[in-house]
Amino acid sequence: MQGLYLYCLREKTENSPGISIKGIDGEEEVFTIPYKELEAVVSNVSLEEFGSEEIQKKSQEDLKWIKEKALAHERVIEEAMKNKDKVSSVIPMRFGTIFKEKTSLEETLYKGYAKAKENLDKIRGKQEWSVKIYLKDMWKLEQTVKEKNETIKEKEKEMASLPEGMAFFMEEELRKLIGEETDKEVNNIADEVFKALGKQSGACVKSKILGKELTGKSEPMVSNAAYLVSEEKIGGFKKEIENLNQKMPAKGVYLECGGPWPAYNFVSF
């Protein structure tokens, strides 16, 4: 039995580009279903493989399958965004949005049409970009903290003059203090970046920090944020990231910018 897998919604125009890509199952072609001024980007899928119960089961038993299909889901949305030299606005759907019948999809579009139009108006002419901060050098970060913190400097001097036994206990106290101040410094860096880039964007949100198993990096992520940037401000946004990144190596961290992405963080349906 087949159903319709919904990837995203986009505005229907006379020049809406076709979508030439396989769907999430790697077999069925992606196509569009028009509804008033919208297009639903969909493909046919087997409900035996992609039904909600089956996806929930796979999420617990087969993370490799989930990751592979989530990437395929994202590829289709990115293809739907392409429109010659510009990026089209789309409302991305959550992974696993499936309808058993076309009439069910059309009913959902009927009920959510006004909200969809409102969201497309909100993001038209804008792009979502992500900026993540990674900790590259803990030693440099701690040195930054030590240089700025007078309490740490005083404790280091005091510890150097103490007998070995007493110095051991003070060292534990000092390590705890450095750890606390390092955490504060990371937060300060993240806030500095968030505020600076927020001035270059129309909206910004802090996102969940991802673990190494998801980033594929050896360095830990310490900050993750998304920005909705007007197309005319993209140049200034990227320039600000370059300026910030020039200061970051001395602090033991670096920025990673990605985009444009579907506006997951700024619209819903």
C-alpha positions as CSV (number, residue, x, y, z in Angstrom):
1,M,0.0,0.0,0.0
2,Q,1.3,3.4,-1.0
3,G,1.1,6.8,0.7
4,L,2.4,10.3,0.0
5,Y,5.5,11.5,1.7
6,L,5.5,15.3,2.1
7,Y,8.8,17.1,2.1
8,C,7.9,20.8,1.9
9,L,5.5,23.4,0.6
10,R,6.5,26.2,-1.7
11,E,4.8,29.0,-3.7
12,K,3.5,28.1,-7.1
13,T,4.6,30.4,-9.8
14,E,4.7,30.4,-13.6
15,N,8.4,29.7,-13.4
16,S,8.4,27.2,-10.6
17,P,11.3,24.8,-11.5
18,G,10.7,21.1,-11.9
19,I,12.2,18.7,-9.4
20,S,14.3,16.0,-10.9
21,I,15.4,13.8,-8.0
22,K,14.5,10.5,-6.4
23,G,12.4,10.5,-3.2
24,I,13.3,9.2,0.2
25,D,13.0,5.6,-0.8
26,G,15.6,6.0,-3.6
27,E,13.2,4.7,-6.2
28,E,10.1,6.9,-6.7
29,E,10.4,10.3,-8.4
30,V,9.6,13.5,-6.6
31,F,6.7,15.5,-8.0
32,T,4.4,18.4,-6.9
33,I,0.7,18.6,-6.1
34,P,-0.6,22.2,-6.7
35,Y,-3.1,23.7,-4.3
36,K,-4.2,27.3,-5.0
37,E,-1.0,29.3,-4.8
38,L,1.0,26.5,-3.2
39,E,2.8,23.4,-4.3
40,A,3.2,20.3,-2.1
41,V,6.5,18.6,-2.9
42,V,5.9,14.8,-2.5
43,S,6.8,11.3,-3.6
44,N,5.1,8.0,-3.3
45,V,6.3,5.7,-0.5
46,S,5.5,2.2,0.8
47,L,3.5,2.5,4.0
48,E,4.9,-0.8,5.1
49,E,8.3,0.7,5.1
50,F,7.6,4.4,6.0
51,G,4.5,4.2,8.1
52,S,4.6,6.1,11.4
53,E,4.9,2.9,13.5
54,E,7.7,1.5,11.3
55,I,9.7,4.8,11.4
56,Q,9.3,4.9,15.2
57,K,10.6,1.3,15.4
58,K,13.6,2.1,13.1
59,S,14.4,5.2,15.3
60,Q,15.0,2.8,18.2
61,E,16.6,-0.1,16.3
62,D,18.3,1.2,13.2
63,L,19.8,4.7,13.5
64,K,21.8,4.2,10.3
65,W,18.6,3.8,8.3
66,I,17.1,6.9,10.0
67,K,20.2,9.0,9.3
68,E,20.3,7.9,5.7
69,K,16.6,8.7,5.1
70,A,16.9,12.0,7.0
71,L,19.7,13.0,4.6
72,A,17.5,12.0,1.6
73,H,14.6,14.0,3.1
74,E,16.9,17.1,3.3
75,R,18.3,16.6,-0.2
76,V,14.8,16.8,-1.7
77,I,14.0,20.0,0.2
78,E,17.2,21.6,-0.9
79,E,16.4,20.6,-4.5
80,A,13.0,22.2,-4.2
81,M,14.6,25.4,-3.0
82,K,16.7,25.8,-6.2
83,N,15.4,28.4,-8.7
84,K,18.0,29.4,-11.2
85,D,20.4,31.8,-9.4
86,K,18.2,32.4,-6.3
87,V,16.9,30.4,-3.4
88,S,13.2,29.8,-3.3
89,S,11.3,30.0,0.0
90,V,9.9,26.7,1.2
91,I,8.2,25.5,4.4
92,P,10.1,22.3,5.3
93,M,8.2,19.4,6.9
94,R,9.3,17.3,9.7
95,F,10.9,14.0,8.8
96,G,8.2,11.3,8.4
97,T,5.3,13.5,7.4
98,I,3.1,11.0,5.4
99,F,-0.5,11.0,4.1
100,K,-2.3,7.8,3.2
101,E,-4.4,9.5,0.6
102,K,-4.2,12.6,-1.6
103,T,-7.5,13.8,-0.2
104,S,-6.0,13.8,3.3
105,L,-3.1,16.0,2.1
106,E,-5.5,18.4,0.4
107,E,-7.6,18.6,3.5
108,T,-4.5,19.5,5.5
109,L,-3.6,22.1,2.9
110,Y,-7.1,23.6,3.1
111,K,-7.0,23.9,6.9
112,G,-3.4,25.3,7.0
113,Y,-3.5,27.4,3.8
114,A,-3.6,30.8,5.6
115,K,-0.8,29.9,8.0
116,A,1.3,28.6,5.1
117,K,0.9,31.8,3.2
118,E,1.7,33.8,6.3
119,N,4.9,31.8,6.9
120,L,6.0,32.1,3.3
121,D,5.5,35.9,3.5
122,K,7.6,35.9,6.6
123,I,10.6,34.2,5.0
124,R,10.3,35.5,1.4
125,G,13.6,37.0,0.3
126,K,15.4,35.6,3.4
127,Q,17.7,32.6,4.0
128,E,18.4,30.5,7.1
129,W,22.0,30.2,8.0
130,S,23.6,28.2,10.9
131,V,26.6,29.2,12.9
132,K,28.2,26.7,15.3
133,I,31.0,27.2,17.7
134,Y,33.5,24.4,18.4
135,L,36.1,24.2,21.1
136,K,39.4,23.4,19.5
137,D,42.0,24.2,22.1
138,M,41.1,23.9,25.8
139,W,44.6,25.1,26.9
140,K,44.2,28.4,25.0
141,L,40.7,28.8,26.4
142,E,41.9,28.3,29.9
143,Q,44.8,30.7,29.3
144,T,42.3,33.3,28.2
145,V,40.4,32.8,31.4
146,K,43.5,33.0,33.6
147,E,44.7,36.2,32.0
148,K,41.4,37.9,32.7
149,N,40.7,36.6,36.2
150,E,42.5,38.2,39.1
151,T,41.2,35.6,41.6
152,I,42.9,32.8,39.7
153,K,46.1,34.7,39.5
154,E,46.1,35.3,43.2
155,K,45.4,31.6,44.0
156,E,48.2,30.5,41.7
157,K,50.7,32.7,43.5
158,E,49.4,31.6,46.9
159,M,49.6,27.9,45.9
160,A,53.2,28.3,44.7
161,S,54.3,29.4,48.2
162,L,52.5,26.5,50.1
163,P,54.0,23.2,51.2
164,E,53.2,20.3,48.8
165,G,50.5,18.8,50.9
166,M,48.5,22.0,51.3
167,A,49.1,22.9,47.7
168,F,47.4,19.7,46.6
169,F,44.1,20.7,48.2
170,M,44.4,24.2,46.8
171,E,45.1,22.8,43.4
172,E,41.8,20.9,43.4
173,E,40.0,24.1,44.4
174,L,41.8,26.0,41.7
175,R,40.9,23.5,39.0
176,K,37.2,23.8,40.0
177,L,37.4,27.6,39.8
178,I,39.1,27.5,36.4
179,G,36.5,25.0,35.2
180,E,33.6,27.3,36.3
181,E,35.3,30.4,34.8
182,T,36.0,28.5,31.6
183,D,32.3,27.6,31.3
184,K,31.4,31.3,31.8
185,E,33.9,32.3,29.1
186,V,32.4,29.9,26.6
187,N,29.0,31.4,27.3
188,N,30.4,34.9,26.9
189,I,31.9,34.0,23.5
190,A,28.6,32.4,22.4
191,D,26.7,35.5,23.5
192,E,29.2,37.8,21.7
193,V,28.8,35.9,18.5
194,F,25.0,35.7,18.8
195,K,24.6,39.4,19.4
196,A,27.0,40.4,16.6
197,L,25.3,38.2,14.0
198,G,21.9,39.0,15.3
199,K,22.4,42.6,14.2
200,Q,23.0,41.3,10.7
201,S,19.8,39.2,10.6
202,G,16.1,39.7,10.9
203,A,15.6,36.9,13.4
204,C,17.8,34.5,15.3
205,V,17.4,31.6,17.7
206,K,19.6,29.4,19.8
207,S,19.5,25.7,18.8
208,K,20.3,22.5,20.5
209,I,24.0,21.7,21.0
210,L,24.8,18.5,19.1
211,G,27.1,15.6,20.3
212,K,30.1,14.3,18.4
213,E,28.2,11.3,17.2
214,L,26.0,13.7,15.2
215,T,28.6,16.3,14.1
216,G,31.2,13.8,13.1
217,K,33.9,16.1,14.6
218,S,36.4,15.4,17.3
219,E,36.0,18.9,18.8
220,P,33.0,19.4,21.0
221,M,30.3,21.9,19.9
222,V,29.7,24.6,22.5
223,S,27.1,26.8,20.7
224,N,24.6,26.4,17.9
225,A,22.4,29.1,16.5
226,A,20.3,29.8,13.4
227,Y,19.8,33.2,11.7
228,L,17.2,34.3,9.2
229,V,19.1,36.7,6.9
230,S,17.7,39.0,4.1
231,E,19.3,38.2,0.8
232,E,20.7,41.7,0.6
233,K,22.5,41.3,3.9
234,I,24.1,37.9,3.2
235,G,27.4,39.6,2.3
236,G,27.6,41.6,5.5
237,F,26.5,38.5,7.5
238,K,29.4,36.5,6.1
239,K,31.9,39.3,6.5
240,E,30.9,39.6,10.2
241,I,31.6,35.8,10.6
242,E,35.0,36.3,9.0
243,N,35.8,39.2,11.5
244,L,34.7,37.1,14.4
245,N,36.6,34.1,13.3
246,Q,39.8,36.1,13.2
247,K,39.5,36.6,16.9
248,M,38.5,33.1,17.9
249,P,41.7,31.1,17.5
250,A,43.4,33.0,20.3
251,K,40.5,32.0,22.5
252,G,40.7,28.3,21.5
253,V,37.5,28.1,19.5
254,Y,36.3,28.5,15.9
255,L,33.1,29.2,14.1
256,E,31.5,27.1,11.4
257,C,28.9,28.6,9.1
258,G,26.4,26.7,7.0
259,G,23.6,27.5,4.6
260,P,21.4,28.4,3.1
261,W,19.1,25.9,4.8
262,P,15.3,25.4,4.7
263,A,13.8,27.7,7.4
264,Y,13.2,24.9,10.0
265,N,13.8,27.3,12.9
266,F,11.5,30.1,11.7
267,V,8.4,28.5,10.2
268,S,6.1,25.6,11.0
269,F,3.0,24.1,9.4
